[in-house]
């Protein structure tokens, strides 16, 4: 009986252990975490960290990159559903989204993938070509074919075209088709036809390699005679290659504002956050960069399957091209050209901004050749001396003190000076559609960088040429001017990567005190009284001065501002004084 009792106890212990073993098997991890990790890796085109049945991570990554090597973009992959076929097998549905162009339409589809429980109870993916696309067979891959429309124009006042994606001839000499004895004569003939310096171009040709194509000029096709290409071909080794380039009226025309376009590098394409392949045109500076998505539009796209023999399937997906939207600005081509001509002889950094008082439209944003591509006209920070005379005079008027002579009045406090400056537009954030320094008066707590340093050092007003022109336009108009430059910034696509067009509108509760008609007349009278000291022009409002901006390397500069008719202008020239700078401003006014 003791033996039977012992057997009963052993069986009882064994039976108690059975449910515990079954529970441990059920607690093995489910496939959910493995599938989510797989989807994340497929989205990054790097499945490192996942396990694969019958293969290695390195092999799967290589296969994955081959399967999508013709797409040039990454997909977004999410988990649509998971079905556990058995305790050791699961089937997952993955949802692919390919953002194939800049339009709202994406290429989407589902795939299925099998997962198996591995020896350590983790889940391993059985990776196949159909994991990436249900129609992909071994040896095939997905490709994205795209073709773009010409980039949209940047327009100026009256709808004039400032920048267009023009057809051009790129003219040059191909040394690879010439004998050595022909280099000099061919270069000379081509230079003479194009109106270039024969000696300089010949030297350039002789110094290049034996297979080089030495570009001579790039000309718009609409600016040359119809027989231009044939004429070029009569010169041995010469060729006119047809291309399209984004061009302004001249290489320097509002260059810092309008910006430049270039071919995207592989790094730029990877960082763009938009469907972009190496070699695609993209804005790299100025308005071209700020409004790149808007100007570029969306490429026409087709997705196909191809094999090693380059045989291509019918389109799996197609999207039509979406034209870019022209960017409308207030820039006046003629006024801008006059401004740049006025600065062309300046031997130091300079900038000139012109504003139309009646509308607030910015007509010219010019930077001199010594500004080295910097956007000084909109973003430069310059002191105007101990105080900007109109702001100080306005503050004195409001405090009951009439300005003396040419502007010796001093405001009663920094707060009064600041309020007067804001009434003229200084320190009021503009809604231009592109960055601009709004200026700061003494004591402005929000001023930063060079502006704050200058104000702290000298207790003065710090402005950009743009701000100075706006203040002068406000005096000429008799009320504060709201400046305008980009007219359709709101057309920029949301989330396009640009901050342009997303600037908040000024807070009405923080609006400056209005400039009254009586105040503006007093300021205009003061400016007429000093105009002849600045410019030999009796029908002009003008002020000028010399100041030193703060910072680690203080620099002197001349500033002049003037208004005549329906135009207000501000000029700043580094290392100069008003007497030296005045002829440039007078030449600009005379050309209007």
C-alpha positions in Angstrom: 0.0 0.0 0.0 2.9 2.3 0.6 4.1 1.7 -2.9 0.7 2.6 -4.4 0.7 5.7 -2.3 4.1 6.7 -3.7 2.9 6.2 -7.3 -0.2 8.3 -6.6 2.0 11.2 -5.3 4.3 11.1 -8.3 1.4 11.1 -10.7 -0.1 14.0 -8.9 3.1 16.0 -9.1 3.4 15.2 -12.8 -0.1 16.3 -13.5 0.4 19.5 -11.7 3.5 20.2 -13.9 1.7 19.7 -17.2 -0.4 22.9 -17.2 2.7 24.9 -16.2 4.6 23.6 -19.3 1.8 24.4 -21.6 1.5 27.9 -20.2 5.2 28.6 -20.9 4.7 27.6 -24.6 1.8 30.0 -24.9 3.8 32.8 -23.4 6.4 32.7 -26.2 6.5 36.1 -28.0 4.0 36.7 -30.7 5.0 38.0 -34.2 3.8 41.6 -33.7 7.1 43.1 -32.6 9.1 41.3 -35.4 6.7 42.5 -38.1 6.8 46.1 -36.9 10.6 45.9 -36.9 10.6 44.5 -40.4 8.3 47.3 -41.7 10.5 49.9 -40.1 13.6 48.4 -41.7 11.9 48.2 -45.1 11.0 51.9 -44.8 14.7 52.7 -44.2 15.9 50.2 -46.8 18.0 48.7 -44.0 16.6 45.7 -42.2 19.5 45.3 -39.8 18.3 44.0 -36.4 15.8 41.6 -38.0 16.2 37.8 -38.3 15.7 35.9 -41.5 15.0 32.3 -42.3 17.6 30.7 -44.5 19.5 34.0 -45.1 21.6 36.7 -43.4 20.9 40.3 -42.8 23.7 41.3 -45.1 22.3 39.2 -48.0 18.7 40.5 -47.5 19.9 44.1 -47.4 21.8 43.6 -50.6 18.7 42.0 -52.2 16.4 44.7 -50.9 18.6 47.5 -52.3 18.7 45.8 -55.7 14.9 45.3 -55.8 14.3 49.1 -55.3 17.5 50.4 -57.0 15.5 52.1 -59.7 13.2 54.0 -57.4 15.7 56.6 -56.0 13.4 57.1 -53.0 12.5 55.2 -49.9 9.0 53.8 -49.2 6.8 54.1 -46.2 5.9 50.6 -45.0 3.3 49.9 -42.3 1.7 46.7 -40.9 -1.8 46.2 -42.4 -2.5 43.0 -40.5 -1.0 39.8 -38.9 -2.5 36.3 -39.1 -1.0 33.5 -36.9 -1.3 30.4 -39.1 0.0 28.2 -36.3 2.1 28.4 -33.2 5.2 28.5 -35.3 4.1 30.4 -38.5 2.5 33.8 -39.1 1.5 35.7 -42.2 1.7 39.5 -42.2 0.2 42.0 -44.7 2.4 45.1 -45.3 1.2 48.3 -46.8 3.6 50.2 -49.1 3.3 53.9 -49.9 5.7 55.4 -52.4 5.7 59.2 -52.6 6.8 59.2 -56.2 6.4 62.9 -57.0 5.4 66.1 -55.4 1.7 65.7 -56.2 -0.7 64.4 -53.5 -1.1 61.1 -55.4 1.1 58.2 -54.1 1.7 54.7 -55.4 0.3 52.2 -52.8 -0.1 48.5 -52.6 0.0 45.5 -50.2 2.3 42.6 -49.9 2.3 39.5 -47.8 5.3 38.0 -46.0 5.7 34.7 -44.0 7.4 34.6 -40.6 8.6 31.4 -38.9 9.5 30.8 -35.3 13.2 30.3 -35.0 15.1 27.9 -32.7 15.3 30.5 -29.9 11.5 31.1 -30.1 12.0 34.4 -31.9 10.5 35.1 -35.3 12.4 35.0 -38.6 11.2 36.5 -41.9 11.1 34.4 -45.1 12.3 37.3 -47.3 11.4 37.1 -51.0 11.2 39.5 -53.9 7.4 39.5 -53.4 8.0 41.0 -49.9 8.8 44.2 -51.7 6.1 44.0 -54.5 3.6 41.2 -55.2 4.6 41.1 -58.9 8.4 41.1 -58.5 10.2 37.9 -59.6 13.8 37.0 -58.8 16.2 39.0 -60.9 13.7 41.8 -61.4 13.5 45.3 -59.8 11.2 48.3 -59.5 12.1 51.5 -61.4 10.6 55.0 -61.3 10.7 56.9 -64.6 10.2 60.6 -64.3 10.1 63.6 -66.6 9.8 67.2 -65.5 8.2 70.3 -66.9 10.2 73.5 -67.1 10.5 75.2 -63.8 7.9 78.0 -63.2 8.8 81.6 -63.7 9.6 84.3 -61.1 7.6 87.4 -62.1 8.0 91.0 -61.3 5.9 94.1 -61.4 3.2 94.0 -64.1 3.8 90.3 -64.6 7.2 90.8 -66.3 9.3 87.7 -66.4 12.4 88.0 -64.2 13.5 84.4 -64.2 12.5 81.6 -66.6 13.7 78.1 -67.5 14.9 79.2 -70.9 16.1 77.1 -73.9 19.8 78.0 -74.4 22.7 77.2 -76.7 25.8 76.1 -74.8 28.5 76.9 -77.3 32.0 75.6 -77.2 34.9 73.7 -78.9 35.4 69.9 -78.7 39.1 69.3 -78.9 38.6 65.5 -79.3 37.5 65.9 -82.9 40.4 68.3 -83.9 44.0 67.8 -84.7 46.5 69.6 -82.6 47.3 71.9 -85.4 43.7 73.0 -85.6 43.2 74.1 -81.9 44.3 77.7 -82.3 42.6 78.5 -85.6 39.3 76.9 -84.5 39.3 78.8 -81.2 40.1 82.1 -82.9 37.3 81.7 -85.5 34.8 80.8 -82.8 35.8 83.7 -80.6 35.5 86.2 -83.4 32.0 84.9 -84.3 30.8 85.2 -80.7 32.4 88.6 -80.1 34.9 87.2 -77.5 38.5 88.0 -76.9 40.3 85.6 -79.4 43.6 85.6 -77.5 41.9 84.8 -74.1 39.7 82.0 -75.5 42.5 80.5 -77.6 44.7 80.4 -74.5 41.9 78.6 -72.6 41.5 76.1 -75.4 45.2 75.4 -75.6 45.5 74.9 -71.9 42.7 72.3 -71.7 43.1 68.5 -72.1 43.0 66.9 -75.6 39.4 65.5 -75.1 38.0 68.6 -73.4 34.9 70.6 -74.4 35.8 74.2 -73.7 32.6 76.2 -73.2 32.7 79.7 -74.7 29.3 81.2 -74.0 25.7 80.2 -73.1 23.1 82.2 -74.9 19.3 82.1 -74.9 17.9 80.6 -78.1 15.4 83.4 -78.4 18.2 86.0 -78.4 20.1 84.7 -81.5 19.3 84.3 -85.2 17.6 81.1 -86.4 20.7 80.1 -88.3 22.9 80.3 -85.1 23.4 76.6 -84.6 24.3 76.0 -88.3 26.7 79.0 -88.2 28.5 77.5 -85.2 28.8 74.1 -86.9 30.8 75.7 -89.7 33.7 76.2 -87.3 35.8 73.0 -87.0 35.1 71.3 -83.7 32.6 73.8 -82.6 29.1 72.9 -81.4 26.0 74.5 -80.0 24.4 72.2 -77.5 20.7 72.7 -76.7 19.9 72.8 -73.0 17.5 74.5 -70.6 18.7 76.8 -67.9 17.1 78.9 -65.2 18.2 82.5 -66.1 17.5 86.0 -64.9 18.1 89.1 -67.2 21.8 89.0 -66.1 23.9 86.9 -63.8 23.9 89.7 -61.2 20.3 90.7 -61.5 18.8 90.6 -57.9 21.0 87.5 -57.5 20.9 87.3 -53.7 17.1 87.8 -53.6 16.1 85.6 -56.6 18.7 82.9 -55.8 20.1 80.1 -58.0 19.1 76.7 -59.2 21.4 73.7 -59.5 21.4 70.0 -60.0 20.8 68.0 -56.8 23.7 66.0 -55.5 23.0 62.5 -54.1 23.3 64.0 -50.6 20.8 66.7 -51.4 18.4 64.2 -52.9 18.7 62.0 -49.7 18.2 65.0 -47.4 15.4 66.7 -49.4 12.5 64.9 -47.8 10.7 65.0 -51.2 10.9 62.8 -54.3 14.1 63.9 -55.8 16.8 62.1 -57.7 20.5 63.1 -58.2 20.6 65.5 -61.2 17.1 66.9 -60.7 17.0 70.7 -60.6 16.5 72.2 -57.2 16.6 75.7 -55.8 19.8 76.2 -53.8 19.5 79.8 -52.6 17.2 82.8 -52.3 13.6 82.7 -53.5 14.4 79.7 -55.7 15.2 77.7 -52.5 12.5 79.2 -50.3 9.8 78.4 -52.9 11.4 75.4 -54.5 8.5 73.0 -54.3 6.1 75.6 -55.6 8.3 76.5 -58.6 9.3 73.0 -59.4 5.8 71.5 -59.4 5.6 67.7 -59.7 7.2 65.4 -62.3 5.3 63.0 -64.5 6.0 59.6 -63.1 5.6 55.9 -64.1 6.6 52.9 -62.0 7.5 49.7 -63.9 9.2 46.4 -63.4 12.4 45.7 -65.3 14.7 42.7 -65.6 18.4 42.1 -66.3 17.7 42.5 -70.1 16.2 45.9 -69.4 12.8 44.7 -70.6 10.2 46.9 -69.0 6.6 46.1 -67.9 3.6 48.1 -68.6 3.2 50.9 -66.0 2.2 49.6 -62.6 1.4 53.2 -61.7 1.3 56.6 -63.5 1.0 60.2 -62.4 0.7 63.2 -64.7 3.0 66.1 -64.3 1.8 69.1 -62.3 3.2 72.5 -63.5 4.9 74.7 -61.0 3.2 77.9 -59.8 4.9 81.2 -60.9 6.1 83.3 -58.0 4.8 86.8 -58.2 6.9 89.6 -56.8 6.7 93.4 -56.8 10.3 93.8 -58.1 10.4 96.3 -61.1 12.9 95.1 -63.7 13.8 98.6 -64.8 14.2 100.0 -61.3 16.3 97.0 -60.3 18.6 97.5 -63.3 19.0 101.2 -62.4 19.8 100.3 -58.8 22.5 97.8 -59.8 24.0 100.2 -62.3 24.2 102.9 -59.6 26.2 100.5 -57.4 28.4 99.0 -60.1 31.4 101.4 -59.5 31.4 101.1 -55.7 34.7 99.8 -54.4 33.2 98.6 -51.1 30.2 96.7 -50.0 26.9 98.6 -50.8 23.2 98.1 -51.0 20.2 100.0 -52.4 16.5 99.4 -51.7 13.6 101.3 -53.4 10.0 101.2 -52.1 6.9 102.7 -53.7 5.2 104.8 -50.9 1.7 104.7 -52.4 1.6 100.8 -52.4 4.5 99.7 -50.2 5.8 97.6 -53.1 9.5 96.9 -52.9 10.7 97.8 -56.4 14.5 97.1 -56.1 16.7 95.1 -53.8 20.2 95.6 -55.1 23.6 94.6 -53.6 26.8 96.0 -55.0 29.5 93.8 -56.6 31.7 94.1 -53.5 29.0 92.6 -51.3 30.2 89.2 -52.4 26.7 87.7 -52.8 25.5 88.6 -49.3 21.9 89.8 -48.9 22.9 93.1 -47.4 19.9 95.0 -48.7 17.4 93.0 -46.7 19.4 91.5 -43.9 22.3 93.9 -43.3 22.4 95.5 -39.8 23.7 99.1 -39.8 23.8 101.8 -37.2 22.5 105.3 -38.2 24.5 107.1 -35.6 23.4 108.5 -32.2 19.8 108.4 -33.4 17.8 108.2 -36.6 16.8 111.9 -37.1 13.2 111.3 -38.2 12.5 108.9 -35.3 14.1 111.3 -32.8 12.3 114.3 -34.3 9.0 112.4 -34.2 9.5 111.4 -30.6 10.3 115.1 -29.8 7.2 116.3 -31.5 5.1 113.9 -29.5 6.7 115.0 -26.3 6.0 118.6 -27.1 9.5 119.6 -28.2 9.9 120.9 -31.8 12.9 119.5 -33.7 15.7 121.9 -34.0 17.4 122.8 -37.3 18.5 119.6 -39.1 17.3 117.3 -36.4 19.0 118.0 -33.1 15.9 117.1 -31.1 16.4 114.3 -28.6 13.6 112.0 -27.4 12.7 112.1 -23.8 13.3 108.4 -23.3 14.3 105.2 -25.1 10.7 104.1 -24.9 9.5 107.3 -26.8 12.2 106.8 -29.4 11.2 103.2 -29.8 7.5 104.1 -30.2 8.4 106.8 -32.8 10.6 104.4 -34.7 7.8 101.8 -34.9 5.4 104.4 -36.2 7.8 104.7 -39.2 8.1 100.9 -39.6 11.3 100.3 -37.7 11.1 97.2 -35.5 7.8 96.1 -37.1 8.2 92.7 -38.5 7.3 92.8 -42.2 5.3 90.1 -44.0 7.4 90.0 -47.1 7.5 86.3 -47.9 11.2 86.3 -47.4 13.5 87.1 -44.4 14.3 90.8 -43.8 15.8 92.6 -40.8 13.1 95.0 -39.4 15.5 97.2 -37.4 15.6 98.1 -33.8 15.7 101.3 -31.8 17.8 101.8 -28.7 16.6 99.8 -25.7 14.8 97.2 -27.9 15.0 94.1 -25.6 14.4 91.6 -28.4 17.4 92.8 -30.5 20.1 90.2 -31.0 23.5 89.7 -32.6 25.1 92.6 -34.3 22.1 94.8 -33.8 22.0 94.4 -30.1 25.8 94.9 -29.8 25.5 98.1 -31.8 22.6 99.4 -29.7 24.4 98.6 -26.5 27.7 100.2 -27.7 26.2 103.4 -29.0 22.6 103.6 -27.9 21.3 104.1 -31.4 19.0 102.9 -34.1 20.1 99.9 -36.1 18.4 99.2 -39.5 18.8 97.3 -42.8 18.7 99.3 -46.0 15.2 97.8 -46.5 14.0 99.2 -43.2 15.5 102.6 -43.9 13.7 102.7 -47.3 10.4 101.7 -45.6 10.7 104.5 -43.0 11.4 107.1 -45.7 8.4 105.8 -47.7 6.2 106.2 -44.6 7.3 109.8 -44.2 6.7 110.5 -47.9 3.2 108.8 -47.8 2.1 110.4 -44.6 1.3 107.1 -42.8 3.2 103.9 -42.0 3.8 101.8 -45.1 3.2 98.1 -45.1 5.9 96.8 -47.4 5.2 94.0 -49.9 7.6 91.8 -52.0 6.3 88.3 -52.6 2.6 88.6 -53.5 1.5 84.9 -53.6 3.5 83.4 -50.8 0.3 81.7 -49.6 0.4 79.5 -52.7 3.4 77.7 -51.4 2.4 74.1 -50.7 2.0 73.3 -47.0 4.8 71.3 -45.6 7.0 72.0 -48.6 10.1 72.6 -46.4 10.1 76.3 -46.9 9.3 78.8 -44.1 8.6 81.4 -46.8 4.9 82.2 -47.0 4.4 80.9 -43.5 5.3 84.0 -41.6 2.6 85.1 -39.1 0.7 88.2 -39.8 1.5 91.1 -37.5 -0.4 91.1 -34.3 -3.0 93.9 -34.5 -2.9 94.3 -30.7 0.8 95.3 -31.0 0.3 97.8 -33.8 2.5 100.9 -33.7 1.0 104.3 -33.0 -0.2 105.7 -36.3 1.8 108.4 -38.0 -0.5 111.5 -38.4 -0.7 113.8 -41.3 0.6 116.7 -39.2 3.6 114.7 -38.0 4.5 113.6 -41.5 4.3 117.1 -42.8 6.7 118.3 -40.1 9.1 115.5 -40.9 8.9 116.2 -44.7 9.7 119.9 -44.0 12.7 118.9 -42.0 14.0 116.6 -44.8 13.4 119.3 -47.4 15.5 121.6 -45.3 18.5 119.4 -45.5 18.0 117.9 -49.0 20.2 120.3 -50.7 23.1 119.5 -48.4 22.8 115.9 -49.6 21.7 115.9 -53.2 21.7 118.7 -55.8 17.9 118.2 -56.3 15.3 120.7 -55.0 12.4 118.3 -55.4 13.5 115.7 -53.0 13.3 114.7 -49.4 16.7 113.5 -48.1 18.8 112.7 -45.1 22.3 111.4 -44.8 24.9 110.5 -42.2 28.0 108.6 -41.4 28.0 105.9 -38.6 29.9 103.0 -37.3 28.2 99.7 -36.6 29.2 97.7 -33.5 30.5 94.2 -33.2 34.0 92.8 -32.9 35.1 94.6 -36.0 33.4 98.0 -36.1 33.1 99.4 -39.7 32.2 102.9 -40.8 29.6 103.4 -43.5 27.6 106.2 -45.2 23.9 106.1 -45.3 21.6 108.2 -47.5 17.8 108.1 -47.8 15.7 110.1 -50.2 12.1 110.3 -51.6 11.0 111.9 -54.8 7.6 111.4 -56.4 6.3 108.0 -55.7 9.6 106.4 -54.9 11.6 106.2 -51.6 15.2 104.9 -51.6 17.9 104.0 -49.1 21.6 103.6 -49.9 24.4 102.3 -47.6 28.0 102.2 -48.6 30.8 100.7 -46.5 33.9 102.8 -45.8 32.4 105.9 -47.3 30.8 109.2 -46.4 27.6 110.9 -47.8 29.5 113.2 -50.1 31.3 110.2 -51.8 28.1 108.1 -51.9 25.7 110.8 -53.1 26.6 110.6 -56.8 25.4 106.9 -56.9 22.0 107.8 -55.4 21.7 110.8 -57.7 22.4 108.6 -60.8 19.7 106.3 -59.7 17.1 109.1 -59.2 18.1 110.7 -62.6 17.5 107.4 -64.4 13.9 106.9 -63.2 
